[in-house]
Amino acid sequence: MAHLESRVDKPFLISVIILMVAGFFIFYSASLGLLAKSSTQYSSVTFSQAILGFCFGSIAMFLASRANHKILKRVAFFLLVVAIILNILVLFPQLGFEHNGARRWFLLGNFSFQPSEVLKLAFVIYFSAWASKAKEKMETFQHGFLPLLILLGFCGIPLLMQPDNDTFLMIIVAGVAIYLVAGGKWKYVFMLFLTGIIAFAMLAFTRPYVMQRINTYIHPETQSQGAGYQIQQSLIAIGSGGLFGRGFGQSVQKFNFLPEPIGDSIFAVEAEEFGFLGASGLILLFVIFATRGLKIASSSGDSFGRLLVVGLVIIITAQAFLNIGAMLGILPLSGITLPFVSHGGTSLFITLLEAGIVLSVSRTMTKNSLKK
């Protein structure tokens, strides 16, 4: 009988640490563009990223990696209910903070807190716990796929009202991944895909900014000074980096050209400063993160841990590649941020906490599986 590994998975831990440190320096360089415009806002943004995200997130990752992940199974329902309630409360004008037409944040002194990030984690924990109990029933519609649809509905309503379509999309992707790994059937996923296309079409016709993003994706050159401005400036930044880049801190686009250089455009800043090699290296880090994470899932000693890791790894890497794909013009621009790198103290904190949970599950990997 194989022995259980009592230590965390080192390759996964190393990939997380490199992503975390590299992301912090990329963010610091990108934020210089904000400093040139507003020193007060720069101080607030960098303080939130450094303290809430980097410092508190690192502590959360360490504590989560040392804890028993099975505890989450017992509190999964409670976490989900709290997360949904928070996402409902943020909709109230007296409580939630509105920015660029979206009401997604609570203001807590110098910090802003985004409850949708908590909902992503709570969803993965709860659905993993539920699916690990359902087992062979996951193949049926009424006991497998229907509960997933109901759960997506409860999570989706407050998110779409904020609106936070990107987070809801990530929840759907994670939910489908967990469902399939737990034994669900592809035909139901195909039904969901068709339903999603219809829903997206309806969304495009009812929300002008969604249709605008579609048109920008198809014909970005026709709106170079309008809706297509961000993707045009992103491609200029990436192309300007060449093979080796301009050098750390030397990006030109982040000052007066790139919208949201510390947000969803931060990959363009990284590519401009570190070139093709630097951009490829960052992508490779996410590939290592994903492949090692899925290795941990496949070698986990319990079904809950396996499904939990699949959901967490998929939700982080899917978000990363959607962001990178959008900045390269391969995918439609969505506004989704780059994990470990983009501005967002809450996002970085939750991402590091999720990495800590994966490390906790890695302790259940068998020594035989680690050698394969």
Solvent accessible surface area in square Angstrom, and as a share of the most:
residue,aa,sasa,rsa
1,M,233,1.04
2,A,33,0.25
3,H,135,0.60
4,L,110,0.55
5,E,16,0.07
6,S,84,0.54
7,R,147,0.54
8,V,28,0.16
9,D,7,0.04
10,K,118,0.50
11,P,62,0.39
12,F,0,0.00
13,L,45,0.23
14,I,97,0.49
15,S,4,0.03
16,V,0,0.00
17,I,72,0.37
18,I,77,0.39
19,L,0,0.00
20,M,17,0.08
21,V,61,0.35
22,A,32,0.25
23,G,1,0.01
24,F,61,0.26
25,F,110,0.46
26,I,11,0.06
27,F,3,0.01
28,Y,99,0.38
29,S,0,0.00
30,A,0,0.00
31,S,0,0.00
32,L,48,0.24
33,G,1,0.01
34,L,24,0.12
35,L,74,0.37
36,A,75,0.58
37,K,133,0.56
38,S,37,0.24
39,S,71,0.46
40,T,110,0.64
41,Q,98,0.43
42,Y,34,0.13
43,S,63,0.41
44,S,51,0.33
45,V,15,0.09
46,T,28,0.16
47,F,92,0.38
48,S,8,0.05
49,Q,3,0.01
50,A,27,0.21
51,I,53,0.27
52,L,33,0.16
53,G,0,0.00
54,F,51,0.21
55,C,57,0.34
56,F,97,0.40
57,G,0,0.00
58,S,31,0.20
59,I,95,0.48
60,A,13,0.10
61,M,15,0.07
62,F,125,0.52
63,L,108,0.54
64,A,15,0.12
65,S,8,0.05
66,R,155,0.57
67,A,48,0.37
68,N,86,0.44
69,H,7,0.03
70,K,90,0.38
71,I,81,0.41
72,L,37,0.18
73,K,66,0.28
74,R,184,0.67
75,V,57,0.33
76,A,3,0.02
77,F,133,0.55
78,F,134,0.56
79,L,56,0.28
80,L,9,0.04
81,V,55,0.32
82,V,53,0.31
83,A,0,0.00
84,I,27,0.13
85,I,85,0.43
86,L,46,0.23
87,N,0,0.00
88,I,78,0.40
89,L,65,0.32
90,V,0,0.00
91,L,37,0.19
92,F,101,0.42
93,P,93,0.58
94,Q,153,0.68
95,L,92,0.46
96,G,7,0.07
97,F,82,0.34
98,E,83,0.37
99,H,92,0.41
100,N,126,0.65
101,G,56,0.54
102,A,8,0.06
103,R,48,0.17
104,R,60,0.22
105,W,47,0.17
106,F,26,0.11
107,L,100,0.50
108,L,107,0.53
109,G,76,0.73
110,N,113,0.58
111,F,51,0.21
112,S,44,0.28
113,F,52,0.22
114,Q,31,0.14
115,P,0,0.00
116,S,0,0.00
117,E,14,0.06
118,V,35,0.20
119,L,0,0.00
120,K,13,0.05
121,L,14,0.07
122,A,4,0.03
123,F,0,0.00
124,V,0,0.00
125,I,1,0.01
126,Y,49,0.19
127,F,2,0.01
128,S,0,0.00
129,A,6,0.05
130,W,72,0.25
131,A,2,0.01
132,S,6,0.04
133,K,139,0.59
134,A,12,0.09
135,K,131,0.56
136,E,129,0.58
137,K,104,0.44
138,M,0,0.00
139,E,90,0.40
140,T,49,0.29
141,F,70,0.29
142,Q,106,0.47
143,H,84,0.38
144,G,0,0.00
145,F,3,0.01
146,L,67,0.33
147,P,31,0.19
148,L,0,0.00
149,L,59,0.29
150,I,92,0.47
151,L,15,0.08
152,L,8,0.04
153,G,32,0.31
154,F,124,0.52
155,C,0,0.00
156,G,2,0.02
157,I,108,0.55
158,P,5,0.03
159,L,0,0.00
160,L,55,0.27
161,M,122,0.54
162,Q,5,0.02
163,P,26,0.17
164,D,4,0.02
165,N,33,0.17
166,D,25,0.13
167,T,11,0.06
168,F,35,0.14
169,L,79,0.39
170,M,1,0.01
171,I,0,0.00
172,I,44,0.22
173,V,48,0.28
174,A,0,0.00
175,G,0,0.00
176,V,25,0.14
177,A,18,0.14
178,I,0,0.00
179,Y,0,0.00
180,L,39,0.20
181,V,69,0.40
182,A,22,0.17
183,G,33,0.32
184,G,12,0.12
185,K,84,0.36
186,W,180,0.63
187,K,116,0.49
188,Y,28,0.11
189,V,18,0.10
190,F,120,0.50
191,M,94,0.42
192,L,28,0.14
193,F,124,0.52
194,L,83,0.41
195,T,80,0.47
196,G,36,0.35
197,I,89,0.45
198,I,108,0.55
199,A,54,0.42
200,F,103,0.43
201,A,42,0.33
202,M,125,0.56
203,L,42,0.21
204,A,4,0.03
205,F,161,0.67
206,T,97,0.57
207,R,66,0.24
208,P,112,0.70
209,Y,76,0.29
210,V,10,0.06
211,M,56,0.25
212,Q,90,0.40
213,R,86,0.31
214,I,43,0.22
215,N,65,0.33
216,T,6,0.03
217,Y,92,0.35
218,I,100,0.51
219,H,95,0.43
220,P,31,0.20
221,E,107,0.48
222,T,96,0.56
223,Q,53,0.24
224,S,42,0.27
225,Q,154,0.68
226,G,48,0.46
227,A,29,0.22
228,G,0,0.00
229,Y,56,0.21
230,Q,25,0.11
231,I,12,0.06
232,Q,43,0.19
233,Q,20,0.09
234,S,0,0.00
235,L,74,0.37
236,I,88,0.45
237,A,0,0.00
238,I,36,0.18
239,G,58,0.55
240,S,44,0.28
241,G,4,0.04
242,G,44,0.42
243,L,92,0.46
244,F,146,0.61
245,G,24,0.23
246,R,113,0.41
247,G,27,0.26
248,F,94,0.39
249,G,18,0.17
250,Q,107,0.48
251,S,1,0.01
252,V,73,0.42
253,Q,15,0.07
254,K,1,0.00
255,F,68,0.28
256,N,118,0.61
257,F,88,0.37
258,L,6,0.03
259,P,45,0.28
260,E,86,0.39
261,P,17,0.11
262,I,17,0.09
263,G,9,0.09
264,D,11,0.06
265,S,0,0.00
266,I,0,0.00
267,F,2,0.01
268,A,0,0.00
269,V,1,0.00
270,E,7,0.03
271,A,1,0.01
272,E,0,0.00
273,E,2,0.01
274,F,66,0.28
275,G,2,0.02
276,F,131,0.55
277,L,93,0.46
278,G,21,0.20
279,A,10,0.08
280,S,41,0.26
281,G,30,0.29
282,L,6,0.03
283,I,53,0.27
284,L,102,0.51
285,L,28,0.14
286,F,0,0.00
287,V,59,0.34
288,I,69,0.35
289,F,1,0.00
290,A,17,0.13
291,T,83,0.48
292,R,48,0.18
293,G,0,0.00
294,L,71,0.35
295,K,52,0.22
296,I,0,0.00
297,A,3,0.02
298,S,83,0.54
299,S,14,0.09
300,S,13,0.08
301,G,55,0.53
302,D,31,0.16
303,S,39,0.25
304,F,4,0.02
305,G,0,0.00
306,R,80,0.29
307,L,3,0.02
308,L,0,0.00
309,V,0,0.00
310,V,10,0.06
311,G,0,0.00
312,L,0,0.00
313,V,0,0.00
314,I,42,0.21
315,I,2,0.01
316,I,5,0.03
317,T,8,0.05
318,A,22,0.17
319,Q,11,0.05
320,A,0,0.00
321,F,74,0.31
322,L,50,0.25
323,N,1,0.01
324,I,5,0.03
325,G,7,0.06
326,A,3,0.02
327,M,1,0.00
328,L,61,0.30
329,G,33,0.32
330,I,110,0.56
331,L,61,0.30
332,P,59,0.37
333,L,26,0.13
334,S,27,0.17
335,G,33,0.32
336,I,12,0.06
337,T,39,0.23
338,L,2,0.01
339,P,6,0.04
340,F,7,0.03
341,V,0,0.00
342,S,8,0.05
343,H,62,0.28
344,G,17,0.16
345,G,5,0.04
346,T,8,0.04
347,S,17,0.11
348,L,8,0.04
349,F,55,0.23
350,I,10,0.05
351,T,8,0.05
352,L,0,0.00
353,L,41,0.20
354,E,5,0.02
355,A,0,0.00
356,G,0,0.00
357,I,9,0.05
358,V,0,0.00
359,L,3,0.01
360,S,4,0.02
361,V,0,0.00
362,S,1,0.01
363,R,50,0.18
364,T,23,0.14
365,M,0,0.00
366,T,33,0.19
367,K,91,0.39
368,N,83,0.43
369,S,13,0.08
370,L,50,0.25
371,K,167,0.71
372,K,183,0.78
